[in-house]
Amino acid sequence: MDTHIIVSDGSANPTSNGVGSLPSSNCNPINSANSPVCSPEGTLGRHIARRLVQVGATDVFAVPGDFNLTLLDHLIAEPGLNLIGCCNELNAGYAADGFARSRGVGACAVTFTVGGLSVLNAIAGAYSENLPVICIVGGPNSNDYGTNRVLHHTIGLPDFSQELRCFQTVTCFQAVVNNLDDAHEQIDTAISTALKESKPVYISISCNLPAIPHPTFSREPVPFFLSPRLSNQMNLEAAVEATADFLNKAVKPVMVGGPKIRVAKAAKAFVELAEASGFPIAVMPSAKGLVPEHLPRFIGTYWGAISTSFCAEIVESADAYLFVGPIFNDYSSVGYSLLLKREKSIIVQPDRVIVANGPAFGCILMKDFLRALAKRLKCNTTAYDNYYRIFVPEGVPLECKNNEPLRVNVLFKHIQNMLSSDTAVIAETGDSWFNCQKLKLPEGCGYEFQMQYGSIGWSVGATLGYAQAAKHKRVIACIGDGSFQVTAQDVSTMLRCKQKSIIFLINNGGYTIEVEIHDGPYNVIKNWNYTAFVDAIHNGEGKCWTTKIQTEEELKEAIVTATGAKKDCLCFLEVIVHKDDTSKELLEWGSRVSAANSRPPNPQ
């Protein structure tokens, strides 16, 4: 774990996990100049605002409610902190998730229970993706705790702990701040725990406390230091020796990157080992974007039966495979159908290494292990040589004929040509998973999706948050019509923030991913006039350009416009495709996941 230093001048020492001194946003729809907060004294509200700026959470995605209004005043008043008003709490949480993916930490602020329970789903998703999101809830007046009073925004019982109990399972730390004496400690502990554990935390702050000065809140917060985690050196040496012995005896070993490379902050160490080992390099689907695809021996995505062509054959025929940070679930294993053997595997997790069927070594940081292993491995290119011999380049989709309806594979051929180091891709749950997975990412091109939790609608808020954090990149979001209907409102917030993302709304008339798992009338949705919907949200305020696309020629023209004359606009491109036009990978994946879901009960 990298060291984080929170300093008293409102900046942060840059660290490799993205938390650092960063330019503040130019999106501040809520004007700090109009804030009523101007006290020179140290208050709880000012303290938490300062801490957010210091760790890099410079934009807080919020929905106001009567229990958090005074706190929001203090967030607005803090120089360098922007309060971004969202249309609903779910999207505020998704935006904090997207912001954290770029900056290393995110924050959202909502009101008690009605807001907290609305944001809960987004916080659960951030937990599943190992993202440090600081969820701040404006809570009841401190005088109401310990009484038998019934408050509004509750379920009508004199019990204020319902929200807390819900958050306990999806956050790594919870702080209920209802007195000033220990508020400083609770807030600092919560924020530092989020950074150390790379998980969301919950902070509830009584609505009557933010404006009150207290001796523990100095005008300039005292710096504090987060001690770095260290590897156990004896365990590290033993694990490296056992792993090197195992892999150096192998004839055709391979390396596969997994999603926990992010939380371990081990991307650079992974590249060092990849370059030293000579092994072919693949990624699990949920790790796309975490491993550079321009590496000379990169062979694509290992996803069982729906892997990149020739990738699964090389991985599954290897006599040793090194999996770095994997998550094997029913989705990533394509319904538990991977042809892997435990006795051939080395599993490297953020703080643990398991060699074949044993032994296991704990208290070892992934990046330390990978760097030490790189110095001990013999370079072995046998498996990559085998891949090179069997590899046949992929074909290119046929061009559509004049006025022929646009096909999805043709759409993504053109999206591929838009990618550069100045872009980032956000892929929504659905067929966009599979189509975006096949995109070849240029060096420096960002890529994000939510595979573990897979909550449809995530991408709208995530696009808002990611674009707010990564202003040097233009976000290209691929969103299905069904997912878009869940969270469409916060296109409004993108316009308020003057964002320039390109949204491809893929309109195929339903929940296509569900159709391929199990079809039914519930998978057909009411069709919207999506461009008219976005035009209505635009309402002449801000820069927005929309268009409908039905043919390849129209697509080409739209891309030229979006990247040229409208490059300073939010561009919304509704692409109309046939309801049964899906990737071949979704067809295979859907049938296998369906089989896994429909397994009969085991005999009693």
C-alpha positions as CSV (number, residue, x, y, z in Angstrom):
1,M,0.0,0.0,0.0
2,D,1.4,3.4,-0.9
3,T,1.9,6.0,1.7
4,H,-0.6,8.8,1.8
5,I,0.5,12.1,3.4
6,I,-2.3,14.6,4.3
7,V,-0.8,18.0,4.5
8,S,-2.0,21.2,6.0
9,D,-1.8,23.5,3.0
10,G,-4.6,21.8,1.1
11,S,-2.4,19.9,-1.3
12,A,-1.3,16.3,-1.2
13,N,2.0,14.6,-2.1
14,P,1.3,12.7,-5.3
15,T,1.2,8.9,-4.9
16,S,1.0,6.2,-7.5
17,N,-2.6,5.4,-6.7
18,G,-3.9,8.6,-8.1
19,V,-4.5,10.4,-4.8
20,G,-2.5,13.6,-5.1
21,S,-2.3,17.3,-5.9
22,L,-4.6,17.8,-8.8
23,P,-6.1,20.8,-10.6
24,S,-9.5,21.8,-9.2
25,S,-12.6,21.4,-11.4
26,N,-14.0,24.3,-13.4
27,C,-17.5,22.8,-12.8
28,N,-18.9,24.5,-9.7
29,P,-22.6,24.8,-10.3
30,I,-23.1,25.7,-6.7
31,N,-21.2,29.0,-6.2
32,S,-19.0,29.2,-3.2
33,A,-19.0,33.0,-3.3
34,N,-22.6,32.9,-2.2
35,S,-21.9,30.6,0.8
36,P,-23.1,31.9,4.2
37,V,-20.1,30.2,5.9
38,C,-17.2,32.6,6.7
39,S,-16.2,31.8,10.2
40,P,-12.4,32.0,10.8
41,E,-12.7,29.3,13.5
42,G,-12.1,25.6,13.0
43,T,-15.4,23.8,12.7
44,L,-16.4,20.2,12.0
45,G,-17.8,21.2,8.6
46,R,-14.6,23.0,7.6
47,H,-12.4,20.1,8.9
48,I,-14.1,17.4,6.8
49,A,-14.1,19.7,3.8
50,R,-10.3,20.3,4.2
51,R,-9.6,16.6,4.6
52,L,-11.5,15.8,1.3
53,V,-9.4,18.4,-0.6
54,Q,-6.2,17.1,1.0
55,V,-6.7,13.4,-0.1
56,G,-7.8,14.4,-3.6
57,A,-11.6,14.1,-3.4
58,T,-11.9,17.6,-4.9
59,D,-15.4,17.1,-6.2
60,V,-18.3,15.9,-3.9
61,F,-21.4,14.6,-5.7
62,A,-24.4,15.5,-3.6
63,V,-28.2,15.6,-3.3
64,P,-29.4,18.1,-0.7
65,G,-31.8,17.2,2.1
66,D,-32.8,19.0,5.3
67,F,-30.4,16.9,7.4
68,N,-27.3,17.8,5.3
69,L,-27.9,21.4,4.3
70,T,-25.6,23.1,6.9
71,L,-22.8,20.6,6.0
72,L,-23.2,21.4,2.3
73,D,-22.7,25.1,3.2
74,H,-19.3,24.2,4.6
75,L,-18.4,22.0,1.6
76,I,-19.2,24.9,-0.8
77,A,-17.2,27.3,1.3
78,E,-14.0,25.3,1.0
79,P,-11.5,26.6,-1.6
80,G,-10.6,23.9,-4.1
81,L,-13.7,21.8,-3.3
82,N,-16.6,21.6,-5.8
83,L,-20.1,20.5,-4.8
84,I,-21.7,18.8,-7.8
85,G,-25.5,18.6,-7.4
86,C,-26.8,15.3,-8.9
87,C,-30.4,14.4,-9.8
88,N,-30.6,11.5,-7.4
89,E,-28.5,9.8,-4.8
90,L,-27.9,6.6,-6.8
91,N,-26.2,8.6,-9.5
92,A,-24.2,10.6,-7.0
93,G,-22.8,7.4,-5.7
94,Y,-22.0,6.1,-9.2
95,A,-20.3,9.4,-9.9
96,A,-18.2,9.1,-6.8
97,D,-17.3,5.6,-8.0
98,G,-16.3,6.9,-11.4
99,F,-14.3,9.8,-9.9
100,A,-12.4,7.3,-7.6
101,R,-11.4,5.2,-10.6
102,S,-9.5,8.2,-12.0
103,R,-8.3,10.0,-8.9
104,G,-8.0,7.1,-6.4
105,V,-10.7,8.4,-4.0
106,G,-14.2,9.8,-4.4
107,A,-16.9,11.3,-2.2
108,C,-20.7,11.8,-2.1
109,A,-23.0,13.6,0.3
110,V,-26.7,12.7,0.9
111,T,-29.3,13.1,3.6
112,F,-30.5,10.7,6.3
113,T,-32.1,7.3,5.4
114,V,-34.0,8.4,2.3
115,G,-30.8,9.5,0.8
116,G,-28.6,7.0,2.5
117,L,-30.6,4.0,1.4
118,S,-30.9,5.4,-2.2
119,V,-27.1,5.7,-2.5
120,L,-26.5,2.3,-0.9
121,N,-26.6,0.3,-4.1
122,A,-23.8,2.5,-5.6
123,I,-21.7,2.1,-2.4
124,A,-22.1,-1.7,-2.6
125,G,-20.8,-1.6,-6.2
126,A,-17.8,0.5,-5.1
127,Y,-17.1,-2.0,-2.4
128,S,-17.1,-4.9,-4.9
129,E,-14.7,-3.0,-7.1
130,N,-12.3,-2.0,-4.2
131,L,-12.9,1.7,-4.6
132,P,-12.3,4.2,-1.7
133,V,-15.6,6.2,-1.7
134,I,-16.3,8.4,1.3
135,C,-20.1,8.4,1.8
136,I,-21.1,11.3,4.0
137,V,-24.7,11.4,5.3
138,G,-26.3,14.3,7.2
139,G,-27.8,12.7,10.3
140,P,-30.4,13.5,12.9
141,N,-29.8,16.3,15.5
142,S,-27.5,15.1,18.2
143,N,-30.1,15.8,20.9
144,D,-32.4,13.2,19.3
145,Y,-30.0,10.3,19.9
146,G,-31.0,8.3,23.0
147,T,-34.6,9.5,23.0
148,N,-37.8,7.8,22.0
149,R,-38.6,10.3,19.3
150,V,-39.9,9.3,15.8
151,L,-38.3,11.4,13.1
152,H,-39.2,12.0,9.5
153,H,-37.2,10.2,6.7
154,T,-37.4,7.0,8.8
155,I,-39.7,4.0,8.8
156,G,-41.7,5.4,11.7
157,L,-39.8,3.7,14.5
158,P,-37.7,5.5,17.2
159,D,-34.6,3.7,15.9
160,F,-31.9,5.7,14.1
161,S,-29.7,2.7,13.4
162,Q,-31.4,1.2,10.4
163,E,-29.2,3.2,7.9
164,L,-26.1,2.3,9.8
165,R,-26.9,-1.4,9.9
166,C,-27.4,-1.3,6.1
167,F,-24.0,0.3,5.5
168,Q,-22.1,-2.0,7.8
169,T,-22.1,-4.8,5.2
170,V,-20.9,-2.6,2.3
171,T,-18.3,-0.3,3.9
172,C,-15.1,-1.1,5.7
173,F,-15.6,1.6,8.5
174,Q,-18.6,3.4,9.9
175,A,-18.5,6.6,11.9
176,V,-21.6,8.1,13.6
177,V,-20.6,11.6,14.6
178,N,-23.1,12.9,17.1
179,N,-20.8,14.8,19.5
180,L,-17.9,17.1,18.9
181,D,-15.4,15.6,21.4
182,D,-14.4,12.6,19.3
183,A,-15.6,13.9,15.9
184,H,-12.0,14.8,14.8
185,E,-10.8,11.3,15.5
186,Q,-13.8,9.6,13.9
187,I,-13.6,11.6,10.7
188,D,-9.8,11.1,10.3
189,T,-10.0,7.4,11.1
190,A,-12.8,6.9,8.5
191,I,-11.0,8.7,5.7
192,S,-7.6,7.0,6.5
193,T,-9.4,3.6,6.6
194,A,-10.9,4.2,3.2
195,L,-7.5,4.9,1.7
196,K,-5.7,2.0,3.5
197,E,-8.4,-0.6,2.7
198,S,-9.4,0.8,-0.7
199,K,-13.1,0.4,0.2
200,P,-16.0,2.7,0.9
201,V,-16.6,4.2,4.3
202,Y,-19.7,5.7,5.9
203,I,-19.7,9.0,7.9
204,S,-22.9,10.2,9.5
205,I,-22.8,13.8,10.8
206,S,-25.5,15.2,13.0
207,C,-27.2,18.1,11.3
208,N,-26.6,20.6,14.2
209,L,-22.8,20.1,14.4
210,P,-21.0,21.2,11.2
211,A,-21.0,24.9,12.1
212,I,-19.9,24.6,15.7
213,P,-16.2,25.4,16.5
214,H,-14.3,23.0,18.7
215,P,-10.7,23.1,20.0
216,T,-9.8,19.9,18.1
217,F,-10.6,21.5,14.8
218,S,-7.6,23.8,14.3
219,R,-7.9,26.4,11.5
220,E,-5.2,24.5,9.6
221,P,-5.7,20.8,10.2
222,V,-2.7,19.0,11.7
223,P,-1.1,16.7,9.1
224,F,-1.3,13.0,9.7
225,F,0.7,10.2,8.3
226,L,-0.6,6.8,7.1
227,S,2.0,4.2,7.8
228,P,2.7,2.1,4.8
229,R,2.0,-1.6,4.9
230,L,5.1,-3.8,4.5
231,S,5.8,-7.3,3.4
232,N,7.1,-9.9,5.8
233,Q,10.6,-10.4,4.4
234,M,11.0,-14.0,5.4
235,N,7.6,-14.9,3.8
236,L,8.4,-12.9,0.7
237,E,11.7,-14.6,0.2
238,A,10.2,-18.0,0.7
239,A,7.3,-17.3,-1.7
240,V,9.6,-16.0,-4.4
241,E,11.8,-19.0,-4.1
242,A,8.9,-21.5,-4.3
243,T,7.3,-19.7,-7.2
244,A,10.5,-19.3,-9.1
245,D,11.3,-23.0,-8.7
246,F,7.8,-23.9,-9.9
247,L,7.8,-21.6,-13.0
248,N,11.5,-22.2,-14.0
249,K,10.7,-25.9,-14.2
250,A,7.7,-25.3,-16.5
251,V,8.0,-25.7,-20.3
252,K,5.4,-23.2,-21.4
253,P,4.2,-20.9,-18.6
254,V,1.8,-18.0,-19.0
255,M,0.8,-14.9,-17.0
256,V,-2.8,-13.6,-16.5
257,G,-3.7,-10.3,-14.9
258,G,-6.8,-9.9,-12.7
259,P,-8.8,-7.0,-11.3
260,K,-7.1,-6.9,-7.9
261,I,-4.0,-5.4,-9.5
262,R,-5.8,-2.1,-9.0
263,V,-6.3,-2.4,-5.3
264,A,-2.8,-3.7,-4.8
265,K,-1.4,-0.8,-6.9
266,A,0.8,-3.3,-8.7
267,A,0.3,-2.4,-12.3
268,K,3.9,-1.2,-12.8
269,A,5.3,-4.3,-11.0
270,F,3.1,-6.5,-13.2
271,V,4.7,-4.9,-16.3
272,E,8.2,-5.4,-14.9
273,L,7.5,-9.1,-14.4
274,A,5.9,-9.4,-17.9
275,E,8.9,-7.9,-19.6
276,A,11.4,-10.0,-17.6
277,S,9.6,-13.4,-17.9
278,G,9.1,-13.7,-21.6
279,F,5.7,-15.3,-20.8
280,P,2.6,-14.4,-23.0
281,I,0.4,-11.9,-21.1
282,A,-3.4,-12.2,-20.9
283,V,-6.0,-10.4,-18.8
284,M,-9.1,-11.5,-17.2
285,P,-12.1,-9.6,-18.6
286,S,-12.5,-7.5,-15.4
287,A,-8.9,-6.4,-15.6
288,K,-9.1,-4.8,-19.0
289,G,-7.5,-1.4,-18.8
290,L,-5.3,-2.3,-15.9
291,V,-2.6,-4.1,-18.0
292,P,-1.1,-2.2,-21.0
293,E,-2.2,-3.9,-24.2
294,H,0.8,-2.6,-26.1
295,L,3.1,-5.0,-24.3
296,P,5.0,-7.0,-27.0
297,R,3.7,-10.4,-25.8
298,F,0.1,-9.4,-24.9
299,I,-2.3,-12.0,-26.3
300,G,-5.7,-10.6,-25.3
301,T,-8.5,-11.5,-22.8
302,Y,-8.7,-14.8,-21.2
303,W,-12.4,-15.5,-20.6
304,G,-12.8,-19.2,-21.1
305,A,-14.9,-20.1,-24.1
306,I,-15.4,-16.5,-25.2
307,S,-11.7,-15.5,-24.9
308,T,-9.8,-13.5,-27.5
309,S,-9.0,-15.8,-30.4
310,F,-6.2,-18.2,-29.6
311,C,-5.8,-16.8,-26.1
312,A,-7.7,-19.6,-24.2
313,E,-5.9,-22.3,-26.1
314,I,-2.5,-20.9,-25.0
315,V,-3.6,-20.3,-21.4
316,E,-5.4,-23.6,-20.9
317,S,-2.7,-25.7,-22.5
318,A,0.1,-24.2,-20.4
319,D,1.8,-26.4,-17.8
320,A,2.0,-23.4,-15.4
321,Y,-0.1,-20.3,-15.2
322,L,0.6,-17.3,-13.0
323,F,-2.7,-15.5,-12.1
324,V,-2.1,-12.1,-10.6
325,G,-5.1,-10.6,-8.6
326,P,-7.8,-12.8,-10.1
327,I,-11.5,-13.0,-9.2
328,F,-13.1,-16.3,-10.3
329,N,-16.9,-15.8,-10.2
330,D,-19.7,-17.3,-12.3
331,Y,-19.4,-14.4,-14.8
332,S,-15.7,-14.3,-15.2
333,S,-15.6,-18.2,-15.4
334,V,-18.4,-18.3,-18.0
335,G,-20.7,-20.4,-15.8
336,Y,-17.8,-22.2,-14.1
337,S,-16.5,-23.6,-17.4
338,L,-12.8,-22.6,-17.3
339,L,-10.5,-25.5,-18.1
340,L,-7.9,-24.8,-15.5
341,K,-6.2,-27.1,-13.0
342,R,-5.2,-25.9,-9.5
343,E,-2.0,-27.9,-9.4
344,K,-0.7,-25.9,-12.4
345,S,-1.5,-22.5,-10.9
346,I,0.2,-19.7,-8.9
347,I,-2.4,-17.4,-7.4
348,V,-1.1,-14.0,-6.3
349,Q,-3.5,-11.9,-4.3
350,P,-2.8,-8.4,-2.9
351,D,-1.3,-9.8,0.3
352,R,-1.0,-13.6,-0.3
353,V,0.6,-16.1,-2.6
354,I,-0.6,-19.7,-3.2
355,V,1.7,-22.1,-5.1
356,A,-0.3,-24.9,-6.8
357,N,-2.0,-27.0,-4.2
358,G,0.2,-25.5,-1.5
359,P,2.1,-24.0,0.2
360,A,0.5,-20.6,0.8
361,F,2.4,-17.5,2.0
362,G,0.7,-14.6,3.7
363,C,1.7,-11.0,4.6
364,I,3.3,-10.4,1.2
365,L,2.4,-7.3,-0.8
366,M,1.7,-8.1,-4.5
367,K,4.0,-5.5,-5.9
368,D,6.9,-6.5,-3.7
369,F,6.4,-10.1,-4.8
370,L,6.2,-9.4,-8.5
371,R,9.3,-7.2,-8.5
372,A,11.3,-9.8,-6.6
373,L,10.1,-12.6,-8.8
374,A,11.1,-10.7,-11.9
375,K,14.7,-11.0,-10.8
376,R,14.5,-14.8,-10.3
377,L,12.8,-16.0,-13.4
378,K,14.4,-17.4,-16.4
379,C,13.2,-15.8,-19.6
380,N,10.9,-18.3,-21.3
381,T,9.1,-17.4,-24.5
382,T,8.0,-20.9,-25.5
383,A,4.2,-20.3,-24.9
384,Y,4.4,-17.1,-26.8
385,D,6.2,-18.7,-29.6
386,N,3.4,-21.3,-29.8
387,Y,0.8,-18.5,-29.8
388,Y,2.7,-16.7,-32.6
389,R,2.7,-19.9,-34.7
390,I,-1.1,-20.4,-34.5
391,F,-2.2,-16.8,-34.6
392,V,-4.3,-15.6,-37.5
393,P,-5.3,-11.9,-37.5
394,E,-9.0,-11.2,-36.9
395,G,-11.1,-10.3,-39.9
396,V,-12.6,-6.9,-40.3
397,P,-16.4,-6.6,-40.4
398,L,-17.9,-6.1,-43.8
399,E,-18.9,-2.6,-44.7
400,C,-22.6,-2.0,-44.7
401,K,-24.2,-1.5,-48.0
402,N,-25.9,1.8,-48.9
403,N,-28.9,2.3,-46.6
404,E,-28.4,-1.1,-45.0
405,P,-29.2,-1.0,-41.2
406,L,-26.1,-0.5,-39.1
407,R,-24.7,-3.6,-37.5
408,V,-23.2,-3.6,-34.0
409,N,-19.8,-5.0,-35.1
410,V,-19.5,-2.2,-37.7
411,L,-20.3,0.4,-35.0
412,F,-17.5,-0.9,-32.8
413,K,-15.1,-1.0,-35.7
414,H,-15.5,2.8,-36.0
415,I,-15.4,3.3,-32.2
416,Q,-12.0,1.5,-32.3
417,N,-10.7,4.1,-34.7
418,M,-11.7,6.9,-32.2
419,L,-9.4,5.6,-29.4
420,S,-6.2,7.3,-28.4
421,S,-4.2,8.3,-25.3
422,D,-6.6,11.2,-24.9
423,T,-9.7,9.1,-24.6
424,A,-11.3,6.7,-22.0
425,V,-13.9,4.1,-22.5
426,I,-16.8,3.5,-20.1
427,A,-18.6,0.2,-20.9
428,E,-22.1,-0.4,-19.5
429,T,-23.3,-3.8,-18.3
430,G,-24.8,-5.7,-21.2
431,D,-23.6,-6.4,-24.7
432,S,-21.2,-3.4,-24.4
433,W,-19.2,-5.6,-22.0
434,F,-18.4,-8.0,-24.8
435,N,-18.0,-5.5,-27.7
436,C,-15.8,-3.1,-25.7
437,Q,-13.8,-6.1,-24.5
438,K,-12.6,-6.6,-28.0
439,L,-11.4,-3.0,-28.4
440,K,-7.6,-2.7,-28.6
441,L,-6.6,0.1,-26.2
442,P,-3.8,2.4,-27.3
443,E,-1.2,3.3,-24.7
444,G,-2.7,5.7,-22.2
445,C,-6.3,5.0,-23.1
446,G,-8.5,4.6,-20.0
447,Y,-11.0,1.8,-19.7
448,E,-13.6,1.2,-16.9
449,F,-16.5,-1.1,-16.4
450,Q,-18.3,-2.7,-13.4
451,M,-18.1,-6.5,-13.9
452,Q,-18.2,-7.9,-10.3
453,Y,-21.4,-6.0,-9.3
454,G,-22.9,-5.5,-12.8
455,S,-25.5,-3.0,-11.9
456,I,-27.2,-1.7,-15.0
457,G,-27.3,2.1,-15.2
458,W,-23.9,2.4,-13.5
459,S,-22.3,4.0,-16.5
460,V,-24.2,7.2,-16.6
461,G,-23.1,8.3,-13.1
462,A,-19.6,6.8,-13.7
463,T,-19.2,8.8,-16.9
464,L,-20.1,11.9,-15.0
465,G,-17.6,11.2,-12.2
466,Y,-14.8,10.0,-14.4
467,A,-15.1,12.9,-16.8
468,Q,-15.1,15.3,-13.9
469,A,-11.9,13.7,-12.6
470,A,-10.0,13.2,-15.9
471,K,-10.5,16.4,-17.7
472,H,-7.5,15.7,-20.0
473,K,-9.4,12.8,-21.6
474,R,-12.6,12.6,-23.6
475,V,-14.9,9.9,-22.3
476,I,-16.5,7.6,-24.8
477,A,-19.4,5.8,-23.1
478,C,-21.2,2.8,-24.6
479,I,-24.6,2.4,-23.0
480,G,-27.6,0.2,-23.9
481,D,-31.1,1.7,-24.0
482,G,-32.3,-0.5,-21.0
483,S,-29.5,0.6,-18.8
484,F,-29.8,4.3,-19.8
485,Q,-33.5,4.3,-18.7
486,V,-32.4,3.5,-15.1
487,T,-30.2,6.6,-14.6
488,A,-30.7,8.9,-17.6
489,Q,-31.4,12.1,-15.5
490,D,-27.7,12.9,-14.8
491,V,-27.0,13.7,-18.4
492,S,-28.3,17.0,-17.0
493,T,-25.4,17.2,-14.5
494,M,-22.9,16.5,-17.3
495,L,-24.3,19.6,-19.1
496,R,-24.1,21.7,-16.0
497,C,-20.5,20.7,-15.6
498,K,-19.7,21.5,-19.3
499,Q,-18.5,18.0,-20.0
500,K,-17.6,16.9,-23.5
501,S,-18.1,13.2,-23.4
502,I,-19.4,11.2,-26.3
503,I,-22.3,8.9,-25.4
504,F,-23.2,6.1,-27.8
505,L,-26.8,5.1,-26.8
506,I,-27.2,1.6,-28.4
507,N,-30.9,1.2,-28.9
508,N,-32.0,-2.4,-29.6
509,G,-35.3,-2.2,-27.8
510,G,-34.7,-4.2,-24.6
511,Y,-32.5,-5.9,-22.0
512,T,-30.4,-7.9,-24.5
513,I,-28.0,-9.5,-22.0
514,E,-31.0,-10.8,-20.1
515,V,-32.6,-12.1,-23.3
516,E,-29.5,-14.3,-23.9
517,I,-29.7,-15.7,-20.4
518,H,-33.4,-16.2,-20.1
519,D,-35.9,-14.5,-22.4
520,G,-39.4,-13.3,-21.5
521,P,-41.8,-10.4,-22.1
522,Y,-40.1,-8.5,-19.2
523,N,-37.0,-8.0,-21.3
524,V,-38.9,-5.7,-23.7
525,I,-38.9,-2.0,-22.7
526,K,-40.9,1.0,-23.8
527,N,-38.9,2.7,-26.5
528,W,-38.1,6.4,-26.0
529,N,-37.2,9.1,-28.4
530,Y,-33.7,9.3,-26.7
531,T,-32.4,12.2,-28.7
532,A,-35.5,14.3,-28.0
533,F,-35.2,13.3,-24.3
534,V,-31.6,14.6,-24.1
535,D,-32.6,17.7,-26.1
536,A,-35.3,18.4,-23.5
537,I,-32.7,18.0,-20.7
538,H,-30.4,20.3,-22.6
539,N,-33.1,23.0,-22.9
540,G,-30.8,25.4,-24.5
541,E,-28.5,25.6,-21.5
542,G,-24.9,24.5,-22.1
543,K,-23.4,22.8,-25.2
544,C,-25.0,19.6,-26.4
545,W,-25.4,17.9,-29.8
546,T,-27.6,14.9,-30.5
547,T,-28.2,12.8,-33.5
548,K,-29.9,9.5,-34.6
549,I,-27.9,7.0,-36.5
550,Q,-29.3,4.1,-38.6
551,T,-26.7,3.4,-41.2
552,E,-22.9,3.3,-41.5
553,E,-22.7,6.4,-43.6
554,E,-24.7,8.3,-40.9
555,L,-22.3,6.9,-38.2
556,K,-19.2,8.1,-40.1
557,E,-20.7,11.6,-40.5
558,A,-21.7,11.7,-36.8
559,I,-18.2,10.7,-35.6
560,V,-16.6,13.4,-37.9
561,T,-18.9,16.0,-36.4
562,A,-18.5,14.8,-32.7
563,T,-14.7,14.8,-33.0
564,G,-14.6,18.0,-35.1
565,A,-17.1,20.8,-35.1
566,K,-18.7,19.6,-31.9
567,K,-15.6,18.5,-30.0
568,D,-16.4,21.0,-27.2
569,C,-19.9,19.7,-26.8
570,L,-21.5,16.8,-24.9
571,C,-22.4,14.5,-27.9
572,F,-25.2,12.0,-27.6
573,L,-25.4,9.6,-30.5
574,E,-28.4,7.3,-30.6
575,V,-27.5,4.2,-32.6
576,I,-30.5,2.2,-33.7
577,V,-29.8,-1.5,-34.3
578,H,-31.8,-4.7,-34.6
579,K,-33.0,-6.3,-31.4
580,D,-31.2,-9.6,-32.1
581,D,-27.9,-8.0,-33.2
582,T,-25.6,-9.2,-30.5
583,S,-21.9,-10.2,-30.2
584,K,-21.2,-13.9,-30.7
585,E,-19.5,-13.8,-27.2
586,L,-22.8,-12.8,-25.6
587,L,-24.6,-15.7,-27.2
588,E,-22.0,-18.2,-25.9
589,W,-21.7,-16.5,-22.5
590,G,-25.5,-16.2,-22.0
591,S,-26.1,-19.9,-22.7
592,R,-23.4,-21.0,-20.3
593,V,-24.5,-18.6,-17.5
594,S,-28.1,-19.8,-18.1
595,A,-27.0,-23.4,-17.6
596,A,-25.2,-22.4,-14.4
597,N,-28.2,-20.5,-13.1
598,S,-30.6,-23.3,-13.8
599,R,-28.7,-26.2,-12.2
600,P,-31.1,-28.4,-10.3
601,P,-30.8,-28.6,-6.5
602,N,-28.2,-31.1,-5.2
603,P,-29.8,-34.4,-4.0
604,Q,-30.5,-34.3,-0.3
